[in-house]
Amino acid sequence: MVTPLHFISRNSAGDTLTRIKAVFLLGTLKPKRGEFSHTKVLAEIVAEELGEHNVQSEIVRLADYVIKPGTKNNMGKGDEWPRILQKVLAADIIVFATPIWWGNHSSLTQRAIERLDELHEELRETGKSRLTNKVGGIVITGEEDGEQHITGSISNFLISIGVTMPPMCAVSYLGDYSRASKESLRKRLRGDKATASAAKKMASNLAFFAGLLRENGIPREG
């Protein structure tokens, strides 16, 4: 049995900082909050595994928010993206969780990527990223191919905005489970050796690198 990693970080004054936090940006297209989502089930399993490493997780269902089109941090009246952005900036771990639609990530996941573009512009202009020393992960579910393409696309984006991508930081489950219920799918995913092992390893690596970067952050220039 692997002993969970529990990092206790302190600031320059020696005060204990909060526990490591993870935010999942869930890109399910299911319109109703309580509606069964395959991607959410797998994200919850990863969050449970992160909990074994004393990581506090929050799953943000993007469909529950008004996220206006655009590439700025704030697109004006009625835009709720700034609330989500604050959660991202406060987290140590950022996980994109998306279903596969026609070989690509969901439109809501793409909307989140577009809304994070201003952080990329800041990095290009100043050489500094507000996401430095954060780590990224990816959760994917679907009934069709596209997992490798999506993993590559999201990884490229996260790296480009300053996020560190640990090894084995993604988990996916592809299969025909349209008739499954939430509990039956949880049982199936937990019982699938490859998926369960990938979720466990992903959580371990995310927690380890998040703690490592808290204790030994990447030097900031300037």
MARZA-124429 format. One record per residue (C-alpha): residue in one letter; x, y, z. Coordinates in steps of 0.05 Angstrom, whole numbers, plus 32768, in hexadecimal, padded with zeros to 4 digits. Example, Ala and Ser with C-alpha at 12.3 -4.5 7.8 and 13.67 -1.06 7.14 Angstrom:
a80F67FA6809C/s81117FEB808F/
//
This chain:
m800080008000/v801980457FED/t801880778027/p7FF080B58013/l801980F5800D/h8004812C803D/f8028816D8030/i802681A48064/s803D81E48043/r805182248066/n8059826A804D/s809582988059/a807982A9809E/g8076826080B1/d802A825D80B1/t800A821D809B/l7FE782238058/t7FA682028043/r7FA381BA802B/i7FAE81AD7FE1/k7F7181BD7FB7/a7F5A81A17F75/v7F2581BE7F47/f7F0481947F11/l7EE781BA7ED5/l7EB0818A7EC1/g7E9C81937E78/t7E5F81667E77/l7E28817E7E48/k7DF081617E73/p7DC4819E7E7F/k7DA7818A7EC3/r7DD1818E7F02/g7DBC814A7F1D/e7DBD81277EDA/f7DEA80E97ED6/s7E2D80F97EB7/h7E6080C37EA6/t7E9980F67EA8/k7E84810F7EEC/v7E8580C87F08/l7ECC80BD7EF1/a7EE081037F0B/e7EC280F17F4F/i7EEC80B27F51/v7F2B80DA7F44/a7F15810D7F79/e7F0C80D47FAB/e7F5280BB7F9C/l7F6D81017FA5/g7F4B81027FE9/e7F7780C77FFD/h7FB180F97FF6/n7F8F812E801F/v7F7B81567FE2/q7F3A817E7FE5/s7F14817B7FA2/e7EDC81A37F84/i7EB8818F7F44/v7E9F81CC7F1E/r7E6881BA7EED/l7E7281ED7EB6/a7E2A81E47E9E/d7E1182037EDF/y7E3182467ECE/v7E27827D7E9B/i7E69827D7E76/k7E6882B07E3F/p7E9082A77DFF/g7ED182CD7DFD/t7F1A82CA7E10/k7F1D82FB7E4A/n7F1982ED7E95/n7ED983157E9A/m7EA8831E7E61/g7E7A834E7E86/k7E36834E7EA6/g7E1983097EB3/d7E5982E47EA6/e7E6782B07EDC/w7EAB829A7EC3/p7ED082C77EF4/r7EB4829C7F2D/i7ED1825E7F0D/l7F1382807EFF/q7F1B82917F49/k7F1382477F59/v7F4882367F25/l7F7982697F40/a7F6E82517F88/a7F7A82087F76/d7FBC81E27F74/i7FA181AD7F44/i7F7781BC7F06/v7F5381827EE4/f7F2D81867EA3/a7EF681517EA2/t7ED381487E5F/p7EAA81187E37/i7EBD81097DEF/w7E9081277DBA/w7EA181177D72/g7EE9810A7D83/n7EF481497DAA/h7EE981657DF0/s7EA681857E00/s7E9381CB7DEB/l7E9081E07E34/t7ED781C87E3E/q7EEC81F07E01/r7EC7822D7E1D/a7EF082277E5E/i7F3082227E36/e7F1E82607E0E/r7F0D82877E4E/l7F5282767E6B/d7F7482947E2E/e7F8082D77E50/l7FAE82B47E81/h7FD6829C7E45/e7FD982E37E2B/e7FF382FA7E6F/l802982C57E6C/r803E82DB7E26/e804183247E3A/t8062831E7E7E/g808582DA7E7D/k805F82C87EBD/s8023829C7EC7/r7FF1829E7EFF/l7FED82527EF7/t803682447F05/n803F820D7F39/k7FFA81F07F2B/v7FF381AA7F0D/g7FC181917EDA/g7F9A81527ECD/i7F6781377E9B/v7F2A810A7EA2/i7F0880F07E63/t7ECD80C27E55/g7EAA80AF7E14/e7E8F807A7DE6/e7EBD808C7DAC/d7F0680977D9C/g7F2780DB7DA9/e7F4680D27DEE/q7F8E80DA7DD7/h7F7D81177DAD/i7F5981387DE7/t7F9081287E18/g7FC381477DEA/s7F9A81857DDC/i7F8A81947E25/s7FD181847E3C/n7FED81B37E08/f7FBF81EA7E20/l7FCE81E17E6A/i801981DF7E5E/s8013821F7E34/i7FF282457E6D/g802782317EA0/v800881F27EC0/t803681B77ED0/m801E81747EB4/p803781397EDD/p804080F47EBE/m800280C87EBB/c7FD581027ECD/a7F9A80EC7EA2/v7F6580B67EA7/s7F3180A17E74/y7EFA806E7E6C/l7EDF805D7E27/g7EA5802D7E1F/d7E5C80227E14/y7E3B80317E57/s7DFF80597E40/r7DD0802E7E69/a7DF980337EA9/s7DE180577EE7/k7E1080817F12/e7E1A80497F44/s7E2380127F10/l7E55803D7EEB/r7E7C804C7F2A/k7E7E80017F38/r7E957FF37EF1/l7ECC80287EF3/r7EE480137F37/g7EE47FCB7F20/d7F097FD97EDF/k7F527FCC7EF2/a7F707FFB7EBE/t7F4280357ECE/a7F46802E7F19/s7F9280297F16/a7F9780667EE9/a7F6B808F7F16/k7F93807C7F53/k7FD6808B7F31/m7FBC80CC7F15/a7FA680E47F5A/s7FE880CF7F79/n801180F57F45/l7FE581337F47/a7FE981367F93/f803481297F94/f8046815E7F60/a801681917F7E/g803681877FC2/l807C81887FA3/l806E81CA7F80/r805381E97FC0/e809281D77FE5/n80C281E57FAB/g80A182137F79/i80BA82217F33/p80E482617F37/r80C2829E7F1C/e80EC82CD7EF1/g80EC83187EFE/
//
